[in-house]
Amino acid sequence: MEYDRIAELPVAIDEVSTERLERETSSEFTRVTTEFALSGPGPDGERVVGRGEDVTYEAADHDALVESGLPDLTGEYTIDSFSANLESVDCFPSKPPEREVFRNYRRWGLESAALDLALRQSATDLGSALGRSADPVRFVASTRLGEPPTTDRLESLRGTVSDLEFKLDPIPAWDDDLVAAIDDTVGAETVRILDLKGQYEGTDVDVPADPALYERVLGAFPEAVVEDPALTDETRPLFDDPAVRSRVSWDAPIHGVADVETLPWEPDWLNIKPSRFGSLESLLETLAYCDERDIRLYGGGQFELGVGRGQIQLLASLCYPDGPNDVAPRAYNDPAVGGGLPESPLEPPAARDGFRWS
């Protein structure tokens, strides 16, 4: 397993700091994240810093971290022993997280920072450590269409990047007229992913199962990957056709191999959001599992504000560069569509030490 290639990398941490980040987004909410900086001695005696990002969604959890700080994580480790240490400490010391999955998100931020530092201290990069090359990354733009939904943002984005492709989030307000307008504005074939958000519970983005909506978008966008349907007595028959099942992808339920093995059927597609896995071992184990079974992958973003965005772009470049990756540069998440947006594919930067895109 590829994890074995990084597990014994030494990492020496003598200082830990955090920075709270905040930004408005195109989805009409204020995103708050925390960037971790782990510092230690470099190979030539200079200090080097490894960075990672906690993408926990509740601002209150980030504010609580500002007040409490993290437990003491300084010391000399390997990547594997650092991960094991995180099992024994509470990284939400002042209060439990608003949702338990946020423990994975914070752990990922710390493990990715430790990996970045370890690679820098060993004067190498992630691609070299894993024996993989960095390839250009194809990406889609993920956007909501507002309430009531319109094609205005799609038109603005395509006016800036003429061959842009999309990941869209259908909601019950999508009627036949809107679906036709999407086709007229950008073409049905440019919609690469339909995120039905049927696997979320108790979040602001939950979308209830709607068989009429499902039938409408399955027919209107016949080439699109269909992410996270809710399977109910009313919707399940729509997925009895093997051709439709082969388009289904899963995102929210996936935190490791065990979750893949308990899906309703063996998947053809998965959305890989590294923070959901928590640990580097779980992520790399799942990637290896999917590779062995020819499960197609694409990367997912979570409105990262700091180093985390580049890290998911790098993972896509190394592991699934040709997928419909939801890892567009941060400018695509700005409330207003600006000029000069980067175009797909993203060319990887020149190799540099650490776990960084740039």
C-alpha positions as CSV (number, residue, x, y, z in Angstrom):
1,M,0.0,0.0,0.0
2,E,1.2,3.5,-0.8
3,Y,0.9,4.5,2.9
4,D,3.9,2.3,3.6
5,R,6.0,4.6,1.4
6,I,5.4,7.6,3.8
7,A,4.5,5.9,7.1
8,E,8.1,5.9,8.4
9,L,9.1,9.4,7.3
10,P,10.5,11.1,10.3
11,V,9.0,14.4,11.4
12,A,10.3,16.7,14.2
13,I,7.9,19.3,15.5
14,D,9.0,22.0,17.9
15,E,6.3,24.6,17.4
16,V,2.6,24.6,16.5
17,S,0.5,27.6,15.5
18,T,-2.9,28.2,14.0
19,E,-4.5,30.9,11.8
20,R,-8.2,31.5,11.5
21,L,-9.2,32.3,7.9
22,E,-12.5,33.8,6.7
23,R,-14.0,34.6,3.3
24,E,-17.4,35.1,1.6
25,T,-18.4,32.5,-1.0
26,S,-20.5,32.1,-4.1
27,S,-22.9,29.9,-2.1
28,E,-23.9,32.8,0.0
29,F,-22.3,31.8,3.3
30,T,-19.2,33.0,5.1
31,R,-16.5,30.3,5.1
32,V,-14.2,29.9,8.1
33,T,-11.3,27.5,8.3
34,T,-8.2,27.1,10.3
35,E,-4.7,26.7,8.9
36,F,-2.2,24.8,11.0
37,A,1.6,25.5,10.8
38,L,3.9,22.8,12.3
39,S,7.6,24.0,12.4
40,G,10.8,22.2,12.9
41,P,14.5,22.0,11.8
42,G,15.2,21.5,8.1
43,P,17.8,19.4,6.4
44,D,20.3,22.3,6.3
45,G,19.7,23.6,9.8
46,E,17.1,26.2,8.7
47,R,13.6,26.1,10.1
48,V,10.9,24.7,7.8
49,V,7.1,24.8,8.1
50,G,4.5,22.3,7.2
51,R,0.9,23.5,6.7
52,G,-2.5,21.9,6.6
53,E,-6.1,23.1,6.8
54,D,-9.0,22.2,9.0
55,V,-12.2,22.5,6.9
56,T,-14.7,22.0,9.7
57,Y,-17.8,23.9,8.6
58,E,-19.0,25.5,11.8
59,A,-17.4,28.8,12.6
60,A,-18.0,28.2,16.3
61,D,-15.6,25.3,16.3
62,H,-12.9,27.4,14.8
63,D,-13.6,30.2,17.3
64,A,-13.3,27.7,20.1
65,L,-9.9,26.6,18.8
66,V,-8.7,30.2,18.9
67,E,-9.6,30.4,22.5
68,S,-8.3,27.0,23.6
69,G,-5.5,26.2,21.3
70,L,-4.4,22.6,20.4
71,P,-3.0,20.0,22.8
72,D,0.8,19.9,22.8
73,L,1.9,18.1,19.6
74,T,5.6,18.9,19.7
75,G,8.0,16.0,19.6
76,E,9.8,13.6,17.3
77,Y,7.7,11.2,15.4
78,T,7.2,9.2,12.2
79,I,4.2,10.0,10.1
80,D,2.6,6.8,11.4
81,S,3.4,7.5,15.1
82,F,2.1,11.1,14.7
83,S,-1.1,9.7,13.4
84,A,-1.3,7.2,16.3
85,N,-0.7,10.1,18.7
86,L,-3.7,12.0,17.3
87,E,-5.9,9.0,18.3
88,S,-5.1,9.6,21.9
89,V,-5.6,13.4,22.1
90,D,-8.7,15.5,21.9
91,C,-8.3,18.1,19.2
92,F,-11.5,19.8,20.3
93,P,-10.4,20.4,23.9
94,S,-12.9,23.1,24.9
95,K,-16.1,21.6,23.5
96,P,-17.2,18.7,21.3
97,P,-17.5,19.5,17.6
98,E,-20.9,20.4,16.2
99,R,-20.7,17.2,14.1
100,E,-18.6,14.1,14.8
101,V,-17.2,14.1,11.3
102,F,-15.4,17.3,12.1
103,R,-13.0,15.3,14.1
104,N,-11.8,13.7,10.8
105,Y,-11.6,17.2,9.2
106,R,-9.3,18.5,12.0
107,R,-7.2,15.4,12.0
108,W,-6.7,15.6,8.3
109,G,-5.6,19.2,8.7
110,L,-3.0,18.1,11.2
111,E,-1.9,15.0,9.4
112,S,-1.5,16.9,6.1
113,A,0.6,19.6,7.9
114,A,2.8,16.8,9.4
115,L,3.2,15.2,6.0
116,D,4.2,18.6,4.5
117,L,6.7,19.1,7.2
118,A,8.1,15.6,7.1
119,L,8.6,15.8,3.3
120,R,10.4,19.2,3.6
121,Q,12.6,17.9,6.4
122,S,13.5,15.0,4.1
123,A,14.0,17.3,1.1
124,T,11.5,15.5,-1.1
125,D,8.0,15.9,-2.4
126,L,4.8,13.9,-2.3
127,G,5.0,12.6,-5.9
128,S,8.5,11.3,-5.4
129,A,7.6,9.7,-2.0
130,L,4.6,7.9,-3.6
131,G,6.3,7.1,-6.9
132,R,3.8,9.1,-8.9
133,S,4.1,11.8,-11.4
134,A,2.1,15.1,-11.4
135,D,-0.2,15.5,-14.4
136,P,-2.4,18.3,-15.6
137,V,-5.7,18.4,-13.6
138,R,-9.0,18.7,-15.3
139,F,-11.6,20.5,-13.2
140,V,-15.2,21.5,-13.2
141,A,-16.8,24.6,-11.6
142,S,-19.2,23.8,-8.8
143,T,-21.9,26.3,-8.4
144,R,-25.5,26.6,-7.1
145,L,-28.0,28.4,-9.2
146,G,-29.7,30.5,-6.4
147,E,-33.2,30.6,-5.1
148,P,-35.2,30.9,-7.2
149,P,-32.7,29.1,-9.5
150,T,-31.6,30.9,-12.7
151,T,-28.8,30.3,-15.3
152,D,-27.3,33.7,-14.6
153,R,-24.1,32.5,-12.9
154,L,-23.6,29.8,-15.6
155,E,-23.8,32.4,-18.3
156,S,-21.3,34.6,-16.5
157,L,-18.8,31.8,-16.0
158,R,-19.1,30.6,-19.5
159,G,-18.7,34.1,-20.7
160,T,-15.3,34.2,-19.0
161,V,-14.2,30.6,-19.7
162,S,-15.8,29.4,-22.9
163,D,-15.2,25.6,-22.5
164,L,-15.9,25.4,-18.8
165,E,-17.7,22.3,-17.4
166,F,-19.8,22.1,-14.3
167,K,-20.9,20.3,-11.2
168,L,-24.4,21.4,-10.3
169,D,-26.7,20.8,-7.3
170,P,-30.3,20.1,-8.4
171,I,-33.0,21.1,-6.0
172,P,-36.8,20.5,-6.3
173,A,-37.3,24.0,-7.7
174,W,-35.6,22.8,-10.9
175,D,-38.5,22.5,-13.3
176,D,-38.6,21.6,-17.0
177,D,-38.1,25.2,-18.0
178,L,-34.9,25.6,-15.9
179,V,-33.5,22.3,-17.1
180,A,-34.1,23.5,-20.7
181,A,-32.5,26.8,-20.0
182,I,-29.4,25.1,-18.6
183,D,-29.1,23.2,-21.9
184,D,-29.6,26.3,-23.9
185,T,-27.1,28.3,-21.9
186,V,-24.2,25.9,-21.5
187,G,-25.2,22.6,-23.2
188,A,-26.3,19.5,-21.3
189,E,-23.0,17.8,-22.1
190,T,-21.0,20.4,-20.1
191,V,-22.8,19.3,-16.9
192,R,-20.4,16.6,-15.7
193,I,-21.7,16.0,-12.2
194,L,-25.2,16.3,-10.7
195,D,-24.9,16.4,-6.9
196,L,-28.2,15.3,-5.5
197,K,-27.0,15.7,-1.9
198,G,-29.4,13.0,-0.8
199,Q,-26.9,11.5,1.7
200,Y,-26.6,14.5,4.0
201,E,-28.5,14.6,7.3
202,G,-28.9,17.6,9.6
203,T,-26.9,20.0,7.4
204,D,-27.8,23.2,5.6
205,V,-27.4,21.5,2.2
206,D,-29.7,18.5,2.7
207,V,-32.0,17.9,-0.3
208,P,-34.9,15.4,0.3
209,A,-35.4,12.6,-2.1
210,D,-37.6,13.8,-5.0
211,P,-38.4,11.1,-7.6
212,A,-39.7,13.7,-10.0
213,L,-36.5,15.7,-9.8
214,Y,-34.4,12.6,-10.1
215,E,-36.2,11.4,-13.2
216,R,-36.0,14.9,-14.8
217,V,-32.3,15.4,-14.4
218,L,-31.3,11.8,-15.1
219,G,-33.0,12.1,-18.5
220,A,-31.9,15.7,-19.3
221,F,-28.2,15.1,-18.5
222,P,-27.6,11.5,-19.7
223,E,-23.8,11.7,-19.5
224,A,-23.5,13.3,-16.1
225,V,-22.2,11.5,-13.0
226,V,-25.0,11.4,-10.4
227,E,-23.7,11.9,-6.9
228,D,-25.3,10.9,-3.6
229,P,-28.8,9.9,-4.5
230,A,-31.2,9.1,-1.7
231,L,-32.5,5.6,-2.3
232,T,-36.1,5.3,-1.1
233,D,-39.0,3.2,-2.2
234,E,-39.9,5.9,-4.7
235,T,-36.4,6.7,-6.1
236,R,-34.7,3.2,-6.0
237,P,-36.5,2.0,-9.2
238,L,-34.9,4.8,-11.2
239,F,-31.5,3.1,-10.4
240,D,-32.5,-0.4,-11.4
241,D,-31.1,0.1,-14.9
242,P,-27.4,-0.9,-14.9
243,A,-26.6,2.0,-17.2
244,V,-28.0,4.4,-14.7
245,R,-26.2,2.7,-11.8
246,S,-22.9,3.0,-13.6
247,R,-23.3,6.8,-13.5
248,V,-23.8,6.9,-9.7
249,S,-21.1,8.3,-7.4
250,W,-20.8,8.5,-3.6
251,D,-19.4,11.3,-1.5
252,A,-20.9,12.0,1.9
253,P,-20.9,8.4,3.2
254,I,-17.3,7.7,2.3
255,H,-14.7,7.8,5.1
256,G,-12.7,4.7,4.3
257,V,-12.8,1.3,2.7
258,A,-15.4,-0.1,5.1
259,D,-17.9,2.5,3.8
260,V,-17.2,1.6,0.2
261,E,-17.8,-2.0,1.0
262,T,-21.2,-1.3,2.5
263,L,-22.6,0.8,-0.4
264,P,-25.9,-0.5,-2.0
265,W,-23.8,-1.9,-5.0
266,E,-20.2,-1.9,-6.0
267,P,-19.6,1.6,-7.2
268,D,-18.2,2.8,-10.6
269,W,-17.4,6.3,-9.2
270,L,-16.4,7.9,-6.0
271,N,-15.8,11.5,-5.0
272,I,-12.6,11.7,-2.9
273,K,-12.6,14.4,-0.2
274,P,-9.5,13.8,1.8
275,S,-10.7,15.4,5.0
276,R,-13.5,12.9,5.3
277,F,-11.0,10.2,5.7
278,G,-9.2,11.9,8.6
279,S,-6.0,9.9,8.4
280,L,-3.5,9.6,5.5
281,E,-3.6,5.8,6.0
282,S,-7.3,5.6,5.5
283,L,-7.1,7.9,2.4
284,L,-4.3,6.0,0.7
285,E,-5.8,2.6,1.6
286,T,-9.1,3.6,-0.1
287,L,-7.2,4.9,-3.2
288,A,-5.4,1.6,-3.5
289,Y,-8.7,-0.3,-3.0
290,C,-10.3,1.7,-5.8
291,D,-7.4,1.3,-8.1
292,E,-7.5,-2.5,-7.7
293,R,-11.2,-2.5,-8.6
294,D,-11.1,0.1,-11.4
295,I,-13.4,2.4,-9.5
296,R,-13.1,5.8,-11.1
297,L,-12.3,8.8,-8.9
298,Y,-12.5,12.5,-8.9
299,G,-11.5,15.0,-6.2
300,G,-14.0,17.1,-4.2
301,G,-13.5,20.5,-2.6
302,Q,-14.9,22.1,0.6
303,F,-14.3,25.8,0.0
304,E,-10.7,25.6,1.3
305,L,-9.3,29.0,2.0
306,G,-5.7,28.2,2.5
307,V,-3.1,25.5,1.7
308,G,-5.8,22.8,1.6
309,R,-7.0,23.8,-1.8
310,G,-3.6,23.2,-3.4
311,Q,-3.3,20.0,-1.5
312,I,-6.5,18.5,-3.0
313,Q,-5.3,19.8,-6.4
314,L,-2.0,18.0,-5.9
315,L,-3.7,14.7,-4.9
316,A,-5.9,15.0,-8.0
317,S,-2.8,15.6,-10.1
318,L,-1.1,12.5,-8.7
319,C,-4.0,10.1,-8.5
320,Y,-7.0,11.1,-10.7
321,P,-6.0,13.9,-13.0
322,D,-8.6,13.2,-15.7
323,G,-11.7,13.0,-13.5
324,P,-14.3,15.7,-13.3
325,N,-12.5,17.2,-10.3
326,D,-14.3,19.6,-8.1
327,V,-11.0,21.4,-7.3
328,A,-11.3,24.6,-9.3
329,P,-9.0,27.4,-8.1
330,R,-10.4,29.5,-5.3
331,A,-11.5,32.4,-7.6
332,Y,-14.3,30.2,-8.8
333,N,-15.9,30.4,-5.3
334,D,-15.9,34.2,-5.2
335,P,-19.4,35.7,-5.0
336,A,-18.8,37.8,-8.2
337,V,-17.5,36.3,-11.4
338,G,-14.3,38.0,-12.2
339,G,-12.1,38.1,-15.3
340,G,-9.0,36.1,-15.8
341,L,-10.2,32.8,-14.3
342,P,-7.8,29.9,-14.7
343,E,-8.8,27.4,-17.4
344,S,-8.9,23.7,-17.2
345,P,-6.6,21.7,-17.1
346,L,-4.4,23.2,-14.4
347,E,-0.7,22.6,-15.2
348,P,1.2,21.3,-12.2
349,P,3.9,23.6,-10.9
350,A,7.5,22.7,-10.9
351,A,8.3,20.0,-8.3
352,R,8.9,21.4,-4.9
353,D,9.5,19.8,-1.5
354,G,6.5,19.1,0.7
355,F,2.8,18.5,0.2
356,R,2.0,21.7,-1.7
357,W,0.6,22.6,-5.1
358,S,2.4,26.0,-5.1
